[in-house]
C-alpha cells in the first residue's frame, strides 16, 4: 500500500522535512499493515451489559455559593460580571 505522507502532512498542516518523509511513510505503512491483520471483532459483548445497566443519577437542586461571594474574588467587575482581557480580535 502506497501512502502519500507529504499530502497527509499538508492536509494536517504539519511541516515534515523532506529527508524524514520516507521514514514516516514506512512507519505509516507498518501501522496500516498491522491494523489490517487484526482479527475481526464479534458483536457479542460490545453492547451494554444487561445484568449491570447504567444508572443515571437524579438531578438535585443543591445550594451553591452566593454570587456576591464569588465576585468578591474577581480583580475587576463591570455590571455584575467579571472583566477579562480581550482574547479574540
N, CA, C and O atoms as a GROMACS GRO file, in nm:
protein
  356
    1UNK      N    1   0.084  -0.117   0.000
    1UNK     CA    2   0.000   0.000   0.000
    1UNK      C    3   0.089   0.124   0.000
    1UNK      O    4   0.180   0.136   0.082
    2UNK      N    5   0.063   0.214  -0.091
    2UNK     CA    6   0.141   0.338  -0.104
    2UNK      C    7   0.066   0.451  -0.033
    2UNK      O    8  -0.050   0.477  -0.064
    3UNK      N    9   0.132   0.519   0.060
    3UNK     CA   10   0.072   0.629   0.135
    3UNK      C   11   0.150   0.755   0.105
    3UNK      O   12   0.273   0.757   0.114
    4UNK      N   13   0.078   0.861   0.071
    4UNK     CA   14   0.142   0.990   0.040
    4UNK      C   15   0.149   1.073   0.168
    4UNK      O   16   0.058   1.149   0.199
    5UNK      N   17   0.259   1.058   0.240
    5UNK     CA   18   0.277   1.128   0.368
    5UNK      C   19   0.283   1.280   0.347
    5UNK      O   20   0.233   1.355   0.431
    6UNK      N   21   0.342   1.325   0.240
    6UNK     CA   22   0.350   1.470   0.213
    6UNK      C   23   0.210   1.527   0.200
    6UNK      O   24   0.182   1.636   0.251
    7UNK      N   25   0.121   1.456   0.134
    7UNK     CA   26  -0.017   1.503   0.117
    7UNK      C   27  -0.090   1.505   0.252
    7UNK      O   28  -0.161   1.600   0.283
    8UNK      N   29  -0.072   1.400   0.330
    8UNK     CA   30  -0.134   1.395   0.463
    8UNK      C   31  -0.081   1.508   0.551
    8UNK      O   32  -0.157   1.570   0.625
    9UNK      N   33   0.048   1.535   0.542
    9UNK     CA   34   0.108   1.643   0.620
    9UNK      C   35   0.050   1.778   0.580
    9UNK      O   36   0.022   1.862   0.666
   10UNK      N   37   0.032   1.800   0.448
   10UNK     CA   38  -0.028   1.926   0.403
   10UNK      C   39  -0.171   1.940   0.455
   10UNK      O   40  -0.209   2.047   0.502
   11UNK      N   41  -0.249   1.834   0.446
   11UNK     CA   42  -0.387   1.838   0.495
   11UNK      C   43  -0.392   1.864   0.645
   11UNK      O   44  -0.483   1.930   0.694
   12UNK      N   45  -0.294   1.811   0.717
   12UNK     CA   46  -0.288   1.826   0.862
   12UNK      C   47  -0.216   1.953   0.904
   12UNK      O   48  -0.208   1.984   1.023
   13UNK      N   49  -0.165   2.025   0.807
   13UNK     CA   50  -0.087   2.147   0.833
   13UNK      C   51   0.035   2.118   0.921
   13UNK      O   52   0.066   2.192   1.014
   14UNK      N   53   0.102   2.007   0.888
   14UNK     CA   54   0.224   1.969   0.957
   14UNK      C   55   0.344   1.994   0.867
   14UNK      O   56   0.338   1.970   0.746
   15UNK      N   57   0.449   2.041   0.925
   15UNK     CA   58   0.572   2.062   0.849
   15UNK      C   59   0.665   1.943   0.874
   15UNK      O   60   0.717   1.925   0.984
   16UNK      N   61   0.684   1.862   0.770
   16UNK     CA   62   0.775   1.747   0.781
   16UNK      C   63   0.889   1.769   0.683
   16UNK      O   64   0.867   1.797   0.565
   17UNK      N   65   1.009   1.756   0.733
   17UNK     CA   66   1.126   1.775   0.648
   17UNK      C   67   1.132   1.665   0.542
   17UNK      O   68   1.094   1.550   0.567
   18UNK      N   69   1.180   1.701   0.424
   18UNK     CA   70   1.184   1.607   0.310
   18UNK      C   71   1.261   1.480   0.342
   18UNK      O   72   1.221   1.371   0.300
   19UNK      N   73   1.371   1.492   0.416
   19UNK     CA   74   1.452   1.374   0.444
   19UNK      C   75   1.385   1.278   0.543
   19UNK      O   76   1.428   1.164   0.556
   20UNK      N   77   1.280   1.324   0.613
   20UNK     CA   78   1.210   1.238   0.709
   20UNK      C   79   1.085   1.175   0.650
   20UNK      O   80   1.024   1.089   0.714
   21UNK      N   81   1.044   1.215   0.530
   21UNK     CA   82   0.923   1.160   0.468
   21UNK      C   83   0.928   1.008   0.449
   21UNK      O   84   0.831   0.941   0.482
   22UNK      N   85   1.039   0.952   0.397
   22UNK     CA   86   1.042   0.806   0.381
   22UNK      C   87   1.026   0.730   0.513
   22UNK      O   88   0.961   0.625   0.517
   23UNK      N   89   1.084   0.783   0.619
   23UNK     CA   90   1.073   0.718   0.750
   23UNK      C   91   0.927   0.716   0.795
   23UNK      O   92   0.877   0.612   0.839
   24UNK      N   93   0.859   0.831   0.784
   24UNK     CA   94   0.719   0.838   0.826
   24UNK      C   95   0.630   0.753   0.737
   24UNK      O   96   0.534   0.692   0.784
   25UNK      N   97   0.661   0.748   0.609
   25UNK     CA   98   0.583   0.666   0.517
   25UNK      C   99   0.596   0.519   0.554
   25UNK      O  100   0.497   0.446   0.556
   26UNK      N  101   0.716   0.476   0.584
   26UNK     CA  102   0.740   0.337   0.624
   26UNK      C  103   0.665   0.304   0.753
   26UNK      O  104   0.603   0.198   0.765
   27UNK      N  105   0.671   0.395   0.849
   27UNK     CA  106   0.602   0.372   0.976
   27UNK      C  107   0.451   0.366   0.957
   27UNK      O  108   0.385   0.282   1.017
   28UNK      N  109   0.397   0.454   0.872
   28UNK     CA  110   0.253   0.455   0.848
   28UNK      C  111   0.210   0.327   0.778
   28UNK      O  112   0.105   0.270   0.811
   29UNK      N  113   0.288   0.280   0.683
   29UNK     CA  114   0.256   0.156   0.614
   29UNK      C  115   0.260   0.038   0.712
   29UNK      O  116   0.177  -0.052   0.702
   30UNK      N  117   0.353   0.039   0.805
   30UNK     CA  118   0.360  -0.068   0.906
   30UNK      C  119   0.236  -0.066   0.995
   30UNK      O  120   0.182  -0.172   1.029
   31UNK      N  121   0.192   0.052   1.031
   31UNK     CA  122   0.072   0.063   1.116
   31UNK      C  123  -0.051   0.011   1.041
   31UNK      O  124  -0.130  -0.065   1.096
   32UNK      N  125  -0.066   0.053   0.915
   32UNK     CA  126  -0.180   0.008   0.834
   32UNK      C  127  -0.178  -0.144   0.818
   32UNK      O  128  -0.281  -0.209   0.829
   33UNK      N  129  -0.061  -0.200   0.791
   33UNK     CA  130  -0.048  -0.345   0.776
   33UNK      C  131  -0.086  -0.417   0.904
   33UNK      O  132  -0.155  -0.520   0.900
   34UNK      N  133  -0.042  -0.364   1.018
   34UNK     CA  134  -0.075  -0.425   1.146
   34UNK      C  135  -0.226  -0.421   1.171
   34UNK      O  136  -0.284  -0.521   1.214
   35UNK      N  137  -0.291  -0.307   1.143
   35UNK     CA  138  -0.434  -0.295   1.165
   35UNK      C  139  -0.511  -0.389   1.073
   35UNK      O  140  -0.612  -0.446   1.115
   36UNK      N  141  -0.466  -0.406   0.949
   36UNK     CA  142  -0.533  -0.496   0.856
   36UNK      C  143  -0.524  -0.642   0.902
   36UNK      O  144  -0.609  -0.722   0.865
   37UNK      N  145  -0.424  -0.676   0.981
   37UNK     CA  146  -0.406  -0.813   1.028
   37UNK      C  147  -0.482  -0.844   1.156
   37UNK      O  148  -0.485  -0.959   1.200
   38UNK      N  149  -0.542  -0.743   1.217
   38UNK     CA  150  -0.618  -0.768   1.340
   38UNK      C  151  -0.738  -0.855   1.310
   38UNK      O  152  -0.800  -0.841   1.204
   39UNK      N  153  -0.771  -0.946   1.399
   39UNK     CA  154  -0.887  -1.032   1.374
   39UNK      C  155  -1.017  -0.951   1.382
   39UNK      O  156  -1.023  -0.852   1.455
   40UNK      N  157  -1.119  -0.994   1.308
   40UNK     CA  158  -1.246  -0.922   1.314
   40UNK      C  159  -1.308  -0.935   1.453
   40UNK      O  160  -1.293  -1.037   1.520
   41UNK      N  161  -1.377  -0.830   1.495
   41UNK     CA  162  -1.443  -0.832   1.625
   41UNK      C  163  -1.585  -0.882   1.610
   41UNK      O  164  -1.657  -0.845   1.517
   42UNK      N  165  -1.624  -0.966   1.702
   42UNK     CA  166  -1.762  -1.013   1.706
   42UNK      C  167  -1.846  -0.906   1.775
   42UNK      O  168  -1.796  -0.832   1.859
   43UNK      N  169  -1.974  -0.899   1.741
   43UNK     CA  170  -2.062  -0.801   1.802
   43UNK      C  171  -2.098  -0.836   1.947
   43UNK      O  172  -2.138  -0.750   2.024
   44UNK      N  173  -2.083  -0.962   1.983
   44UNK     CA  174  -2.120  -1.004   2.118
   44UNK      C  175  -2.028  -0.940   2.221
   44UNK      O  176  -1.906  -0.939   2.204
   45UNK      N  177  -2.087  -0.888   2.325
   45UNK     CA  178  -2.008  -0.831   2.434
   45UNK      C  179  -1.971  -0.686   2.415
   45UNK      O  180  -1.910  -0.626   2.503
   46UNK      N  181  -2.007  -0.627   2.302
   46UNK     CA  182  -1.971  -0.488   2.278
   46UNK      C  183  -2.074  -0.394   2.339
   46UNK      O  184  -2.040  -0.285   2.385
   47UNK      N  185  -2.200  -0.436   2.340
   47UNK     CA  186  -2.307  -0.351   2.390
   47UNK      C  187  -2.307  -0.341   2.541
   47UNK      O  188  -2.210  -0.376   2.608
   48UNK      N  189  -2.418  -0.292   2.593
   48UNK     CA  190  -2.433  -0.278   2.737
   48UNK      C  191  -2.457  -0.413   2.801
   48UNK      O  192  -2.516  -0.502   2.741
   49UNK      N  193  -2.411  -0.426   2.922
   49UNK     CA  194  -2.430  -0.548   2.998
   49UNK      C  195  -2.570  -0.543   3.060
   49UNK      O  196  -2.596  -0.458   3.145
   50UNK      N  197  -2.662  -0.632   3.018
   50UNK     CA  198  -2.799  -0.625   3.071
   50UNK      C  199  -2.807  -0.654   3.220
   50UNK      O  200  -2.902  -0.612   3.286
   51UNK      N  201  -2.709  -0.726   3.274
   51UNK     CA  202  -2.711  -0.756   3.417
   51UNK      C  203  -2.662  -0.638   3.502
   51UNK      O  204  -2.691  -0.631   3.621
   52UNK      N  205  -2.589  -0.546   3.439
   52UNK     CA  206  -2.538  -0.428   3.511
   52UNK      C  207  -2.566  -0.303   3.428
   52UNK      O  208  -2.473  -0.241   3.376
   53UNK      N  209  -2.693  -0.264   3.417
   53UNK     CA  210  -2.725  -0.147   3.335
   53UNK      C  211  -2.674  -0.019   3.403
   53UNK      O  212  -2.659  -0.012   3.525
   54UNK      N  213  -2.648   0.080   3.321
   54UNK     CA  214  -2.603   0.209   3.376
   54UNK      C  215  -2.721   0.280   3.441
   54UNK      O  216  -2.832   0.281   3.387
   55UNK      N  217  -2.696   0.336   3.554
   55UNK     CA  218  -2.799   0.412   3.624
   55UNK      C  219  -2.756   0.558   3.627
   55UNK      O  220  -2.649   0.590   3.679
   56UNK      N  221  -2.837   0.646   3.572
   56UNK     CA  222  -2.806   0.788   3.577
   56UNK      C  223  -2.855   0.844   3.710
   56UNK      O  224  -2.960   0.805   3.761
   57UNK      N  225  -2.778   0.933   3.764
   57UNK     CA  226  -2.820   0.993   3.891
   57UNK      C  227  -2.931   1.093   3.865
   57UNK      O  228  -2.941   1.149   3.756
   58UNK      N  229  -3.014   1.114   3.965
   58UNK     CA  230  -3.122   1.211   3.954
   58UNK      C  231  -3.065   1.351   3.973
   58UNK      O  232  -2.975   1.372   4.055
   59UNK      N  233  -3.118   1.445   3.899
   59UNK     CA  234  -3.078   1.584   3.917
   59UNK      C  235  -3.137   1.636   4.047
   59UNK      O  236  -3.256   1.620   4.074
   60UNK      N  237  -3.052   1.698   4.126
   60UNK     CA  238  -3.096   1.754   4.252
   60UNK      C  239  -3.048   1.898   4.262
   60UNK      O  240  -2.932   1.928   4.231
   61UNK      N  241  -3.137   1.984   4.304
   61UNK     CA  242  -3.100   2.124   4.324
   61UNK      C  243  -3.032   2.133   4.461
   61UNK      O  244  -3.089   2.095   4.563
   62UNK      N  245  -2.910   2.185   4.460
   62UNK     CA  246  -2.834   2.199   4.584
   62UNK      C  247  -2.792   2.344   4.599
   62UNK      O  248  -2.771   2.414   4.500
   63UNK      N  249  -2.780   2.390   4.720
   63UNK     CA  250  -2.734   2.528   4.739
   63UNK      C  251  -2.589   2.543   4.693
   63UNK      O  252  -2.506   2.454   4.712
   64UNK      N  253  -2.561   2.656   4.632
   64UNK     CA  254  -2.425   2.683   4.588
   64UNK      C  255  -2.377   2.814   4.650
   64UNK      O  256  -2.447   2.875   4.732
   65UNK      N  257  -2.258   2.856   4.610
   65UNK     CA  258  -2.203   2.980   4.666
   65UNK      C  259  -2.285   3.100   4.619
   65UNK      O  260  -2.340   3.100   4.508
   66UNK      N  261  -2.292   3.200   4.703
   66UNK     CA  262  -2.364   3.322   4.666
   66UNK      C  263  -2.283   3.400   4.563
   66UNK      O  264  -2.160   3.400   4.568
   67UNK      N  265  -2.352   3.465   4.469
   67UNK     CA  266  -2.289   3.540   4.361
   67UNK      C  267  -2.193   3.645   4.416
   67UNK      O  268  -2.082   3.661   4.366
   68UNK      N  269  -2.236   3.718   4.519
   68UNK     CA  270  -2.150   3.823   4.577
   68UNK      C  271  -2.021   3.765   4.633
   68UNK      O  272  -1.915   3.827   4.624
   69UNK      N  273  -2.030   3.646   4.690
   69UNK     CA  274  -1.913   3.580   4.746
   69UNK      C  275  -1.813   3.542   4.637
   69UNK      O  276  -1.692   3.556   4.655
   70UNK      N  277  -1.864   3.495   4.524
   70UNK     CA  278  -1.779   3.458   4.412
   70UNK      C  279  -1.715   3.581   4.349
   70UNK      O  280  -1.596   3.582   4.321
   71UNK      N  281  -1.796   3.685   4.328
   71UNK     CA  282  -1.748   3.805   4.260
   71UNK      C  283  -1.650   3.887   4.343
   71UNK      O  284  -1.577   3.968   4.287
   72UNK      N  285  -1.648   3.869   4.474
   72UNK     CA  286  -1.554   3.948   4.555
   72UNK      C  287  -1.410   3.908   4.527
   72UNK      O  288  -1.318   3.984   4.558
   73UNK      N  289  -1.387   3.789   4.467
   73UNK     CA  290  -1.252   3.744   4.433
   73UNK      C  291  -1.208   3.792   4.295
   73UNK      O  292  -1.091   3.778   4.259
   74UNK      N  293  -1.300   3.850   4.218
   74UNK     CA  294  -1.266   3.896   4.083
   74UNK      C  295  -1.183   4.023   4.091
   74UNK      O  296  -1.215   4.112   4.170
   75UNK      N  297  -1.075   4.033   4.011
   75UNK     CA  298  -0.991   4.153   4.017
   75UNK      C  299  -1.063   4.276   3.961
   75UNK      O  300  -1.035   4.388   4.004
   76UNK      N  301  -1.156   4.257   3.866
   76UNK     CA  302  -1.228   4.371   3.808
   76UNK      C  303  -1.368   4.326   3.768
   76UNK      O  304  -1.386   4.219   3.710
   77UNK      N  305  -1.469   4.410   3.800
   77UNK     CA  306  -1.608   4.379   3.767
   77UNK      C  307  -1.671   4.497   3.696
   77UNK      O  308  -1.633   4.612   3.715
   78UNK      N  309  -1.770   4.464   3.612
   78UNK     CA  310  -1.847   4.569   3.546
   78UNK      C  311  -1.988   4.514   3.524
   78UNK      O  312  -2.004   4.408   3.464
   79UNK      N  313  -2.088   4.585   3.571
   79UNK     CA  314  -2.229   4.546   3.558
   79UNK      C  315  -2.253   4.406   3.614
   79UNK      O  316  -2.330   4.330   3.556
   80UNK      N  317  -2.189   4.370   3.724
   80UNK     CA  318  -2.210   4.242   3.787
   80UNK      C  319  -2.141   4.125   3.720
   80UNK      O  320  -2.168   4.010   3.752
   81UNK      N  321  -2.050   4.154   3.625
   81UNK     CA  322  -1.978   4.050   3.554
   81UNK      C  323  -1.828   4.068   3.573
   81UNK      O  324  -1.782   4.180   3.598
   82UNK      N  325  -1.754   3.960   3.560
   82UNK     CA  326  -1.608   3.965   3.570
   82UNK      C  327  -1.552   4.019   3.439
   82UNK      O  328  -1.589   3.970   3.332
   83UNK      N  329  -1.464   4.117   3.446
   83UNK     CA  330  -1.399   4.173   3.328
   83UNK      C  331  -1.269   4.096   3.306
   83UNK      O  332  -1.186   4.083   3.396
   84UNK      N  333  -1.252   4.044   3.182
   84UNK     CA  334  -1.131   3.970   3.147
   84UNK      C  335  -1.066   4.034   3.025
   84UNK      O  336  -1.133   4.106   2.951
   85UNK      N  337  -0.937   4.009   3.003
   85UNK     CA  338  -0.873   4.066   2.886
   85UNK      C  339  -0.934   4.011   2.756
   85UNK      O  340  -0.978   3.896   2.750
   86UNK      N  341  -0.935   4.093   2.653
   86UNK     CA  342  -0.986   4.052   2.524
   86UNK      C  343  -0.894   3.946   2.464
   86UNK      O  344  -0.772   3.964   2.461
   87UNK      N  345  -0.951   3.835   2.417
   87UNK     CA  346  -0.870   3.727   2.364
   87UNK      C  347  -0.889   3.708   2.213
   87UNK      O  348  -0.808   3.642   2.149
   88UNK      N  349  -0.995   3.763   2.156
   88UNK     CA  350  -1.023   3.746   2.014
   88UNK      C  351  -1.038   3.885   1.952
   88UNK      O  352  -1.106   3.972   2.006
   89UNK      N  353  -0.973   3.902   1.838
   89UNK     CA  354  -0.985   4.032   1.767
   89UNK      C  355  -1.110   4.037   1.686
   89UNK      O  356  -1.136   4.138   1.621
   0.00000   0.00000   0.00000
